Amino acid sequence: MKESKYRVIWQRFRRHKMAVVCLAILTVLILMAILAPVIAPYSPTKPAGKFSQPPSAEHILGTDKIGRDMFSRILYAMRVSLLVGFLATAVSTAVGVALGLISGYFGGAVDKAIMGFTDMVMSFPYILLVLVAAAIFQPGMWSIILILGFVDWPGVARLVRGNVLSLRETNFIKSDVTAGMPRRYILFSEILPNTVAPVLVYATSVFALSILDEAALSFLGMGVQPPTPSLGNLLNGAESLSVLTGKPWLWIPAGSVIILLVVCINFVGDALRDAFDPKNS
């Protein structure tokens, strides 16, 4: 039964040709990031050539302003940025799902308290909240993961709460309650599995947003700190007009990878949304 269900979902997903291409590109990029220690020809933190050397046979993407190989740095930067995006998404999803389940199932004062706090967090301008939090805490990869994780959860919480409120009125949940089934069983064995699909789709947008946020914060010097490379701090070289116009290898590859990752993740997320929708059978 489960195999046939997953087969149907995959068949719906395959209708989106661009999403299939994007999934293949994402898979390649993720594998390159994971295998960075094997693929990278040079150390990402140590000079390997002349300063600001243009692309050549020895350094296919050139070197940065202190002679570090740009191709090697981009491989490791993808690793860091994808890790930040994935872990931030995992934290925000876990917090949002937990609060959404509790709020939607128990209702009453618990629901009002959780949704009141959720509305309060959502009332702050998102980017301002991220910048203030990043300025308060010490810059670094783990700080960014926790900041993004605890800022992005309200959307997940509201989504899960809405699904729980609708599932709570279904006959199979009511029959479980009448039969005296434990709340833990109802929440985690009945309601949660039926909420996974919309949460998974929403998580793809959070993943893409987290990669963009990490890039923005690292570019501003409030995220991942050098010499550890990330896609954001690699763009620091584009702050001056001379680099923008005369040394494009210092910023175009990193910027292109960010765009490629975000676009591909969004295409895959859109296809997943349609694939999990039973109306698209």
Backbone bond lengths (Angstrom), bond angles and torsions (degrees), N, CA, C in turn:
res aa  C-N    CA-C-N  psi(-1)  N-CA   C-N-CA  omega(-1)  CA-C   N-CA-C  phi
1 M - - - 1.466 - - 1.530 110.64 -
2 K 1.348 115.52 -47.50 1.453 119.73 -179.37 1.516 110.83 -65.33
3 E 1.357 116.30 -38.88 1.456 119.60 -179.28 1.519 110.34 -62.82
4 S 1.346 116.97 -42.79 1.462 119.90 -179.73 1.527 110.39 -65.79
5 K 1.333 117.36 -36.46 1.461 121.49 177.92 1.520 110.63 -63.46
6 Y 1.332 116.77 -46.62 1.463 120.32 179.43 1.527 111.21 -66.86
7 R 1.329 116.39 -32.52 1.468 119.68 178.27 1.531 110.54 -66.09
8 V 1.322 115.80 -40.95 1.466 120.42 177.90 1.524 110.61 -63.80
9 I 1.336 116.51 -43.02 1.468 120.76 178.85 1.529 110.16 -61.35
10 W 1.334 116.86 -43.73 1.460 121.04 179.52 1.531 111.22 -64.27
11 Q 1.348 116.45 -39.60 1.461 119.55 178.47 1.525 111.56 -63.71
12 R 1.337 116.59 -39.99 1.464 119.89 176.22 1.527 110.92 -65.47
13 F 1.318 115.43 -40.33 1.474 119.93 -179.68 1.526 110.20 -63.10
14 R 1.326 116.95 -40.09 1.466 121.20 -176.40 1.521 112.97 -66.18
15 R 1.325 117.35 -17.18 1.467 119.54 177.55 1.525 111.43 -65.51
16 H 1.329 116.25 -25.07 1.457 121.39 178.90 1.537 108.46 -89.57
17 K 1.308 115.64 91.54 1.469 120.41 -174.62 1.527 111.45 -59.54
18 M 1.333 116.40 -41.88 1.461 119.18 -179.13 1.522 111.10 -64.22
19 A 1.340 116.82 -36.59 1.467 120.06 179.01 1.528 111.02 -66.38
20 V 1.321 117.12 -36.89 1.470 120.59 177.89 1.525 109.93 -64.86
21 V 1.333 116.37 -42.50 1.470 120.67 177.33 1.529 109.61 -62.85
22 C 1.340 115.69 -44.14 1.467 119.96 -179.70 1.527 111.50 -64.46
23 L 1.325 116.69 -37.37 1.458 120.11 177.26 1.527 110.83 -63.12
24 A 1.347 116.45 -40.43 1.466 120.62 177.80 1.536 110.42 -64.62
25 I 1.346 116.51 -42.59 1.474 120.23 179.04 1.520 110.10 -63.61
26 L 1.342 116.97 -44.54 1.462 120.96 178.62 1.522 111.75 -59.77
27 T 1.325 115.67 -41.66 1.460 120.22 179.53 1.523 110.92 -61.46
28 V 1.339 116.33 -43.26 1.466 120.62 179.06 1.527 110.59 -63.74
29 L 1.340 116.39 -45.60 1.471 119.96 -178.63 1.527 111.70 -64.31
30 I 1.328 116.36 -40.66 1.467 119.98 179.11 1.522 110.60 -65.49
31 L 1.341 116.46 -41.71 1.465 119.86 177.87 1.529 110.93 -64.07
32 M 1.322 116.64 -39.66 1.469 119.75 177.43 1.523 110.83 -62.79
33 A 1.341 116.39 -39.47 1.469 120.01 179.15 1.528 110.91 -67.07
34 I 1.332 116.38 -42.92 1.466 120.22 -179.35 1.529 110.53 -64.83
35 L 1.344 115.46 -39.44 1.473 120.43 -176.58 1.523 112.44 -93.36
36 A 1.333 117.02 18.76 1.467 120.64 -178.66 1.529 113.25 -52.80
37 P 1.353 119.83 -42.88 1.471 118.80 179.23 1.525 113.41 -61.53
38 V 1.338 116.53 -25.18 1.466 120.76 -179.54 1.527 110.76 -88.05
39 I 1.356 116.00 -40.56 1.467 120.64 -174.03 1.521 112.26 -80.56
40 A 1.335 117.00 -40.24 1.472 121.15 -173.75 1.521 111.25 -59.85
41 P 1.340 117.93 125.95 1.474 120.04 -178.54 1.528 113.49 -76.88
42 Y 1.352 116.70 -19.96 1.468 120.29 -177.56 1.531 109.65 -136.57
43 S 1.313 115.24 168.69 1.459 120.68 174.33 1.537 109.24 -68.96
44 P 1.338 118.21 139.71 1.465 119.36 179.92 1.524 113.83 -76.31
45 T 1.325 117.79 -10.92 1.467 120.31 -174.38 1.528 113.63 -116.26
46 K 1.332 117.66 -5.26 1.468 120.19 -176.85 1.531 110.56 -116.06
47 P 1.322 117.34 141.85 1.476 120.30 177.78 1.523 111.25 -58.21
48 A 1.350 114.58 140.69 1.468 119.43 -179.04 1.519 112.03 -132.73
49 G 1.318 117.27 2.41 1.457 120.26 -178.85 1.514 110.89 -168.20
50 K 1.333 114.89 -163.93 1.463 120.20 179.10 1.531 110.92 -70.74
51 F 1.305 116.51 158.99 1.456 121.72 178.73 1.533 110.61 -67.53
52 S 1.352 115.70 132.92 1.471 122.33 175.77 1.530 112.08 48.83
53 Q 1.316 116.20 44.62 1.468 121.22 179.86 1.527 109.37 -77.69
54 P 1.331 118.81 130.52 1.472 120.31 179.22 1.524 111.26 -67.23
55 P 1.318 117.79 165.51 1.474 121.06 -179.49 1.520 112.10 -54.03
56 S 1.335 115.06 139.18 1.462 121.33 -179.52 1.523 107.98 -150.99
57 A 1.323 116.45 -179.22 1.460 120.28 178.60 1.525 111.15 -64.05
58 E 1.314 116.63 -31.89 1.464 121.22 -178.84 1.523 111.75 -78.76
59 H 1.327 116.63 -37.42 1.471 122.64 179.41 1.529 107.28 -129.40
60 I 1.313 117.00 96.16 1.475 120.61 -169.43 1.531 113.01 -64.92
61 L 1.325 117.92 -23.94 1.466 121.08 175.46 1.531 111.32 -115.61
62 G 1.316 117.00 17.95 1.447 121.41 178.48 1.522 112.61 77.44
63 T 1.322 115.33 -168.62 1.459 121.45 177.34 1.530 108.98 -126.46
64 D 1.348 115.63 161.25 1.461 118.87 179.45 1.526 110.76 -85.92
65 K 1.326 116.75 -170.36 1.468 120.13 -172.10 1.521 114.10 -70.52
66 I 1.336 117.61 -8.97 1.475 118.31 173.64 1.534 111.36 -119.74
67 G 1.339 115.98 17.12 1.454 120.39 171.05 1.520 116.60 89.80
68 R 1.335 118.64 11.98 1.473 120.65 178.80 1.530 110.20 -84.01
69 D 1.319 116.26 141.10 1.462 122.21 -177.11 1.525 110.36 -66.44
70 M 1.334 116.78 122.52 1.469 121.27 -175.17 1.528 112.40 -70.77
71 F 1.324 117.50 -35.67 1.468 119.27 179.27 1.531 110.42 -62.48
72 S 1.329 116.46 -44.77 1.464 120.49 178.80 1.521 110.84 -63.45
73 R 1.329 116.41 -40.70 1.468 119.82 -179.39 1.525 111.70 -67.02
74 I 1.330 117.31 -36.29 1.463 119.91 179.35 1.524 110.78 -68.25
75 L 1.330 117.32 -38.64 1.467 120.10 177.18 1.531 111.08 -59.55
76 Y 1.320 116.52 -46.91 1.458 120.56 179.54 1.525 111.18 -72.04
77 A 1.338 117.02 -32.02 1.460 120.66 178.09 1.524 110.61 -65.41
78 M 1.332 116.94 -40.36 1.468 120.04 176.01 1.521 110.42 -60.52
79 R 1.318 115.56 -39.98 1.459 120.75 179.24 1.528 110.69 -58.66
80 V 1.331 115.86 -47.85 1.469 121.01 -178.40 1.528 110.85 -66.73
81 S 1.333 116.83 -47.53 1.461 120.55 -176.32 1.530 111.56 -65.45
82 L 1.325 117.42 -40.61 1.467 120.40 177.50 1.524 110.87 -66.79
83 L 1.325 116.93 -38.42 1.463 120.14 178.36 1.525 110.56 -64.70
84 V 1.334 116.88 -44.04 1.467 120.84 177.70 1.522 110.05 -61.07
85 G 1.330 117.00 -46.80 1.466 120.35 179.94 1.511 112.60 -61.82
86 F 1.339 116.49 -43.61 1.461 120.55 -177.53 1.527 111.40 -67.09
87 L 1.351 116.94 -48.33 1.461 119.64 -176.88 1.530 111.49 -69.32
88 A 1.335 117.48 -38.05 1.467 119.84 176.47 1.527 110.51 -62.75
89 T 1.328 116.97 -40.36 1.461 121.03 177.38 1.528 110.89 -65.32
90 A 1.338 116.52 -40.46 1.471 120.64 179.16 1.532 110.98 -63.10
91 V 1.340 116.52 -42.89 1.473 120.51 -179.79 1.516 110.25 -65.06
92 S 1.331 117.14 -49.90 1.471 120.36 -177.78 1.525 111.22 -63.93
93 T 1.330 117.34 -37.72 1.465 120.48 179.89 1.522 111.01 -68.23
94 A 1.339 116.68 -42.89 1.468 120.25 179.52 1.528 111.08 -62.32
95 V 1.335 116.82 -45.93 1.469 120.84 179.70 1.526 110.24 -65.06
96 G 1.328 116.67 -46.48 1.462 120.71 -178.71 1.517 113.32 -63.51
97 V 1.341 116.63 -42.61 1.469 120.35 179.50 1.523 110.67 -64.27
98 A 1.326 116.90 -44.74 1.468 120.56 -179.21 1.526 111.02 -61.37
99 L 1.323 117.09 -49.13 1.466 120.39 -178.58 1.533 111.20 -67.93
100 G 1.334 116.64 -38.31 1.465 120.09 178.77 1.523 112.47 -64.71
101 L 1.342 116.57 -41.59 1.464 120.33 177.74 1.526 111.27 -62.13
102 I 1.323 115.98 -47.96 1.469 120.31 -178.32 1.525 110.63 -63.68
103 S 1.331 115.98 -45.76 1.461 120.66 -177.63 1.521 112.14 -63.94
104 G 1.335 116.78 -47.06 1.455 120.21 -176.79 1.517 113.67 -71.14
105 Y 1.331 116.86 -36.19 1.469 119.15 -175.38 1.521 112.56 -79.38
106 F 1.328 117.52 -44.04 1.463 120.31 -174.87 1.523 112.53 -85.11
107 G 1.336 117.72 -30.86 1.456 120.70 176.66 1.521 112.99 61.06
108 G 1.341 116.11 -159.21 1.460 122.10 175.45 1.517 113.46 59.62
109 A 1.338 115.51 -138.54 1.464 121.74 -176.84 1.519 111.34 -64.87
110 V 1.337 116.41 -35.71 1.476 120.28 178.69 1.522 109.90 -61.91
111 D 1.329 116.06 -45.96 1.464 121.47 179.55 1.524 110.63 -61.73
112 K 1.321 117.46 -45.25 1.470 121.17 -179.33 1.524 111.36 -62.82
113 A 1.322 116.77 -41.91 1.461 120.42 -178.74 1.527 110.94 -65.57
114 I 1.342 116.96 -47.51 1.471 120.41 -177.98 1.520 110.90 -67.34
115 M 1.330 117.59 -44.76 1.461 120.07 -179.55 1.524 111.61 -69.54
116 G 1.340 117.22 -31.05 1.463 119.57 175.14 1.514 111.18 -64.04
117 F 1.341 116.02 -43.94 1.459 120.35 177.95 1.529 110.53 -65.97
118 T 1.329 116.31 -39.50 1.470 120.83 178.24 1.525 110.97 -61.53
119 D 1.328 116.46 -45.66 1.469 120.37 178.87 1.528 111.28 -63.31
120 M 1.330 116.25 -36.35 1.462 119.87 179.19 1.527 110.75 -63.82
121 V 1.341 116.02 -44.71 1.473 120.06 179.15 1.527 110.31 -63.88
122 M 1.343 116.30 -41.52 1.465 120.46 -178.01 1.526 112.10 -71.55
123 S 1.323 117.81 -18.87 1.462 120.30 -178.62 1.525 112.09 -74.72
124 F 1.332 117.18 -21.50 1.463 120.16 177.08 1.526 109.58 -76.53
125 P 1.327 118.01 140.97 1.477 119.81 173.28 1.531 109.58 -57.14
126 Y 1.318 115.96 128.22 1.467 121.09 -171.03 1.526 112.15 -58.47
127 I 1.317 116.61 -53.30 1.469 119.60 -174.96 1.527 110.80 -65.87
128 L 1.351 116.36 -34.21 1.461 119.48 178.23 1.525 110.96 -65.59
129 L 1.337 115.94 -40.78 1.466 120.65 178.90 1.525 110.45 -62.79
130 V 1.319 116.69 -42.60 1.469 120.96 179.56 1.526 110.61 -64.81
131 L 1.336 117.24 -44.16 1.462 120.98 -178.37 1.530 111.69 -65.67
132 V 1.328 116.73 -40.92 1.465 120.03 179.19 1.526 110.29 -64.63
133 A 1.341 115.83 -45.65 1.467 119.66 179.62 1.521 111.10 -62.72
134 A 1.339 116.76 -40.50 1.467 120.52 179.58 1.524 111.49 -66.58
135 A 1.345 116.58 -32.33 1.457 120.20 179.34 1.527 111.87 -73.80
136 I 1.341 116.44 -29.51 1.466 120.58 -178.38 1.519 111.36 -75.10
137 F 1.345 115.72 -45.37 1.460 120.02 -175.73 1.521 111.06 -90.14
138 Q 1.318 115.32 158.40 1.467 120.68 -179.90 1.523 110.03 -65.68
139 P 1.344 117.99 129.25 1.465 120.31 -179.01 1.530 111.59 -59.63
140 G 1.304 116.62 143.76 1.455 121.98 179.37 1.514 110.73 163.10
141 M 1.318 116.18 167.18 1.455 120.80 -175.90 1.528 112.18 -62.38
142 W 1.338 117.25 -46.54 1.459 119.70 -176.09 1.516 112.00 -70.55
143 S 1.325 117.06 -31.76 1.465 120.14 175.46 1.525 110.20 -63.21
144 I 1.338 116.47 -43.43 1.465 120.34 -179.94 1.521 111.03 -65.01
145 I 1.322 116.89 -40.59 1.469 120.20 178.77 1.527 110.50 -59.20
146 L 1.330 116.44 -47.43 1.469 120.02 -178.05 1.525 111.10 -69.12
147 I 1.319 117.46 -40.09 1.468 120.19 179.62 1.526 110.62 -61.97
148 L 1.328 116.77 -51.17 1.462 120.06 -179.53 1.523 111.20 -65.28
149 G 1.335 116.55 -37.08 1.461 120.10 179.60 1.515 112.94 -63.28
150 F 1.335 116.59 -39.20 1.463 120.10 -177.15 1.527 113.00 -92.41
151 V 1.339 117.05 4.40 1.463 120.49 174.74 1.524 110.69 -105.80
152 D 1.334 116.98 -28.64 1.466 121.17 -174.16 1.533 114.64 -90.43
153 W 1.343 119.04 -1.67 1.456 120.22 -173.71 1.530 115.97 -73.74
154 P 1.369 121.52 -26.42 1.468 119.27 -174.17 1.526 114.29 -57.37
155 G 1.336 117.52 -39.68 1.463 119.72 179.72 1.519 111.97 -62.06
156 V 1.337 116.58 -41.31 1.468 120.92 178.16 1.528 110.15 -65.11
157 A 1.327 116.56 -42.10 1.468 120.83 -178.77 1.522 111.17 -61.36
158 R 1.315 117.39 -44.25 1.470 120.43 -179.50 1.530 110.81 -67.17
159 L 1.338 116.09 -39.10 1.463 119.93 178.65 1.525 111.00 -62.58
160 V 1.336 116.88 -47.78 1.472 121.14 -178.79 1.525 110.59 -65.68
161 R 1.324 117.02 -41.99 1.468 120.38 178.89 1.526 110.91 -57.82
162 G 1.342 116.85 -45.14 1.462 120.38 179.04 1.516 112.24 -60.62
163 N 1.344 116.10 -41.21 1.474 119.65 178.77 1.525 111.53 -67.31
164 V 1.334 115.97 -39.25 1.466 119.75 -179.74 1.522 110.61 -65.83
165 L 1.332 117.27 -41.71 1.464 120.72 179.26 1.519 110.96 -60.32
166 S 1.343 116.41 -38.43 1.458 118.78 179.25 1.532 111.86 -74.80
167 L 1.340 117.51 -38.66 1.464 120.93 179.61 1.530 111.84 -70.01
168 R 1.315 116.33 -30.88 1.461 120.54 -177.17 1.529 111.80 -62.34
169 E 1.328 116.67 -24.39 1.465 120.77 -178.57 1.523 113.13 -93.08
170 T 1.330 117.59 0.31 1.465 119.91 -179.80 1.525 110.70 -77.59
171 N 1.319 115.21 159.00 1.477 120.71 -175.38 1.523 112.20 -65.26
172 F 1.333 117.61 -37.68 1.473 117.96 -174.83 1.535 111.23 -71.25
173 I 1.334 117.75 -29.61 1.462 119.71 175.91 1.529 109.92 -74.84
174 K 1.326 115.97 -41.76 1.469 119.59 178.52 1.528 111.55 -62.25
175 S 1.336 115.92 -36.97 1.464 119.22 178.96 1.531 110.92 -68.53
176 D 1.327 117.58 -34.98 1.469 121.11 176.08 1.521 110.99 -64.52
177 V 1.335 116.02 -42.47 1.467 120.31 178.88 1.515 110.45 -64.18
178 T 1.355 116.48 -43.54 1.470 121.39 179.68 1.526 110.89 -63.34
179 A 1.332 115.74 -36.13 1.464 120.05 -179.31 1.519 112.69 -76.25
180 G 1.335 116.54 -5.70 1.467 120.44 178.61 1.511 114.54 78.60
181 M 1.341 116.87 26.22 1.459 120.18 178.77 1.535 110.01 -66.90
182 P 1.329 118.71 144.42 1.474 121.13 -179.77 1.525 111.51 -60.55
183 R 1.330 115.12 146.79 1.466 119.20 179.25 1.520 111.72 -59.62
184 R 1.317 115.93 -36.39 1.468 119.77 179.76 1.514 110.75 -59.93
185 Y 1.327 116.50 -41.73 1.461 120.68 178.88 1.529 110.62 -65.33
186 I 1.328 116.96 -45.40 1.462 121.03 -178.27 1.532 110.53 -62.15
187 L 1.343 116.18 -43.88 1.461 120.49 -176.89 1.527 112.71 -68.71
188 F 1.333 115.93 -47.63 1.467 119.53 -170.60 1.526 114.48 -96.62
189 S 1.324 117.51 -18.81 1.468 119.32 -179.30 1.521 113.04 -107.01
190 E 1.309 117.21 -20.16 1.470 120.15 -177.73 1.533 111.88 -113.70
191 I 1.323 116.81 -52.63 1.467 120.08 -174.61 1.525 111.94 -78.96
192 L 1.332 117.22 -49.27 1.470 120.45 -175.02 1.531 113.19 -58.80
193 P 1.348 120.75 -45.72 1.472 119.16 179.05 1.527 113.28 -59.45
194 N 1.335 116.92 -29.57 1.464 120.39 179.58 1.531 112.43 -84.09
195 T 1.335 116.42 1.02 1.462 121.36 178.91 1.525 111.49 -111.39
196 V 1.314 116.31 -6.81 1.468 120.75 -174.57 1.525 111.68 -62.81
197 A 1.335 117.70 -43.60 1.468 121.02 -174.73 1.525 112.65 -58.76
198 P 1.340 119.95 -55.08 1.472 118.44 179.24 1.526 113.36 -63.38
199 V 1.334 117.00 -33.35 1.467 120.29 178.68 1.532 110.01 -66.79
200 L 1.326 116.90 -41.53 1.464 121.09 179.28 1.521 110.79 -61.54
201 V 1.326 116.42 -43.32 1.462 120.69 179.39 1.529 110.24 -63.85
202 Y 1.335 116.18 -44.81 1.467 120.21 -179.86 1.530 110.73 -64.77
203 A 1.323 116.70 -35.93 1.469 121.15 -178.00 1.527 111.46 -63.00
204 T 1.334 118.17 -29.92 1.470 119.42 178.84 1.528 111.09 -64.01
205 S 1.346 116.07 -39.16 1.473 118.79 178.47 1.529 110.66 -69.01
206 V 1.338 117.12 -36.39 1.468 120.90 176.97 1.528 109.98 -65.53
207 F 1.324 116.92 -38.93 1.461 122.21 178.62 1.525 110.54 -59.82
208 A 1.344 116.14 -48.75 1.465 120.09 179.51 1.529 110.94 -63.58
209 L 1.330 116.55 -42.31 1.464 120.62 179.93 1.531 111.30 -64.45
210 S 1.330 116.90 -37.58 1.466 120.61 179.95 1.525 111.38 -65.64
211 I 1.333 116.89 -37.84 1.474 120.44 177.12 1.525 109.88 -64.17
212 L 1.337 116.86 -42.39 1.460 120.50 178.44 1.526 111.32 -65.48
213 D 1.328 116.61 -42.40 1.470 120.52 -179.90 1.519 111.34 -64.04
214 E 1.333 116.40 -42.05 1.465 119.54 178.08 1.519 110.37 -62.20
215 A 1.343 116.36 -41.42 1.465 120.16 179.55 1.528 110.54 -62.91
216 A 1.340 116.38 -42.76 1.469 119.93 -179.11 1.526 111.34 -65.67
217 L 1.327 116.68 -45.49 1.465 120.35 -178.53 1.529 111.81 -67.12
218 S 1.318 116.42 -40.05 1.471 119.55 179.11 1.523 110.74 -68.65
219 F 1.325 116.98 -35.55 1.462 120.74 176.73 1.532 110.92 -62.32
220 L 1.343 115.25 -36.81 1.464 120.40 179.94 1.526 112.87 -81.62
221 G 1.347 116.71 -2.98 1.456 120.32 -179.89 1.518 114.05 84.31
222 M 1.358 117.66 14.16 1.463 122.11 -177.76 1.521 112.21 -110.57
223 G 1.344 116.34 6.01 1.454 120.15 -178.04 1.511 112.49 -116.41
224 V 1.329 116.13 -128.17 1.465 121.48 179.17 1.524 108.75 -65.84
225 Q 1.320 116.21 129.55 1.466 121.24 -172.85 1.531 111.90 -96.98
226 P 1.353 117.11 140.16 1.467 120.23 173.18 1.527 109.79 -60.24
227 P 1.341 118.38 152.65 1.472 126.42 9.04 1.532 114.80 -83.83
228 T 1.347 117.78 -1.58 1.468 119.18 176.85 1.525 108.96 -62.67
229 P 1.329 118.26 121.82 1.464 119.16 -177.05 1.534 112.07 -82.88
230 S 1.308 115.89 140.15 1.462 122.17 168.25 1.522 106.29 -138.20
231 L 1.319 116.69 162.92 1.464 118.94 -177.38 1.522 111.09 -62.50
232 G 1.335 116.78 -27.54 1.455 120.18 179.17 1.506 113.26 -73.53
233 N 1.350 116.94 -50.05 1.463 117.08 -176.90 1.534 112.73 -75.08
234 L 1.340 117.85 -14.28 1.466 119.10 172.32 1.526 110.88 -67.95
235 L 1.336 116.14 -24.56 1.459 120.01 179.87 1.528 112.53 -79.71
236 N 1.326 116.93 -5.52 1.466 119.83 178.45 1.525 111.93 -57.19
237 G 1.338 115.10 -28.66 1.459 118.79 -179.62 1.515 113.39 -66.69
238 A 1.343 116.74 -13.43 1.466 120.40 -177.44 1.521 112.30 -92.13
239 E 1.333 117.00 15.45 1.463 119.59 -177.86 1.523 112.82 -76.00
240 S 1.319 117.27 -24.82 1.470 120.00 -177.76 1.533 110.65 -103.96
241 L 1.318 115.02 149.75 1.460 120.71 -178.16 1.519 111.47 -65.17
242 S 1.332 117.41 -33.50 1.469 120.36 -179.03 1.530 111.15 -64.61
243 V 1.343 116.04 -37.02 1.465 119.48 177.69 1.522 110.35 -71.92
244 L 1.317 117.32 -42.62 1.466 121.34 -179.36 1.523 111.79 -58.59
245 T 1.312 115.97 -39.17 1.467 119.42 -175.37 1.529 113.91 -95.14
246 G 1.339 116.79 -31.99 1.460 119.13 -172.76 1.517 116.37 -107.82
247 K 1.343 117.84 -17.02 1.469 120.56 -178.03 1.530 110.54 -133.80
248 P 1.312 116.61 65.87 1.475 120.16 -174.63 1.530 113.92 -64.60
249 W 1.342 117.77 -22.56 1.469 119.47 -179.35 1.527 112.48 -67.40
250 L 1.328 117.25 -13.36 1.456 120.41 179.52 1.528 112.62 -81.71
251 W 1.350 117.77 -15.05 1.471 118.42 -176.69 1.528 114.39 -137.58
252 I 1.324 118.33 -28.07 1.467 119.13 -177.53 1.533 112.42 -64.08
253 P 1.351 120.84 -45.89 1.477 119.00 179.74 1.519 113.23 -59.98
254 A 1.339 118.21 -45.14 1.464 120.66 -179.80 1.525 110.87 -64.48
255 G 1.343 116.97 -44.23 1.458 120.27 178.17 1.514 112.17 -62.88
256 S 1.330 116.66 -38.56 1.471 120.71 179.69 1.528 111.30 -65.91
257 V 1.333 116.62 -39.22 1.472 120.14 178.98 1.531 110.55 -65.20
258 I 1.338 117.23 -41.02 1.469 120.51 177.69 1.526 110.11 -60.13
259 I 1.330 116.54 -48.51 1.465 120.79 -179.98 1.520 110.52 -60.99
260 L 1.328 116.87 -44.45 1.463 121.53 -178.48 1.530 111.10 -62.18
261 L 1.330 117.08 -45.58 1.463 120.93 179.75 1.530 111.42 -61.25
262 V 1.324 116.26 -48.51 1.467 120.36 -175.69 1.527 111.22 -66.79
263 V 1.324 116.61 -43.72 1.472 120.25 179.99 1.528 110.41 -63.26
264 C 1.332 116.44 -45.68 1.475 120.18 -178.69 1.524 111.39 -63.92
265 I 1.329 117.32 -42.62 1.466 120.53 179.35 1.521 110.38 -62.74
266 N 1.330 117.55 -40.56 1.462 120.65 -179.83 1.527 112.03 -67.50
267 F 1.329 117.30 -39.27 1.462 120.43 177.09 1.528 110.74 -63.89
268 V 1.332 116.28 -43.26 1.463 120.62 178.63 1.530 110.27 -63.65
269 G 1.338 117.18 -40.98 1.458 121.03 178.23 1.513 112.50 -62.22
270 D 1.332 117.31 -42.19 1.472 120.72 177.71 1.524 111.35 -63.03
271 A 1.327 115.86 -41.05 1.467 119.41 179.25 1.528 111.35 -67.76
272 L 1.330 117.29 -38.04 1.465 120.65 177.12 1.529 111.07 -62.94
273 R 1.336 116.26 -39.95 1.458 119.88 178.71 1.527 110.78 -59.01
274 D 1.332 116.40 -45.18 1.463 119.70 178.69 1.524 111.75 -69.97
275 A 1.340 117.03 -35.24 1.457 121.22 -177.62 1.525 111.42 -66.90
276 F 1.327 117.39 -36.17 1.469 120.81 -179.37 1.520 112.69 -84.32
277 D 1.336 117.84 -7.98 1.461 121.30 -179.27 1.523 109.70 -83.28
278 P 1.334 118.52 115.66 1.478 120.58 -178.12 1.525 112.97 -64.29
279 K 1.337 118.03 -18.05 1.476 120.51 179.07 1.514 111.67 -68.33
280 N 1.340 116.75 -18.40 1.452 120.81 -177.76 1.521 113.05 -94.82
281 S 1.319 116.78 25.87 1.476 120.13 -178.49 1.521 111.42 -69.77
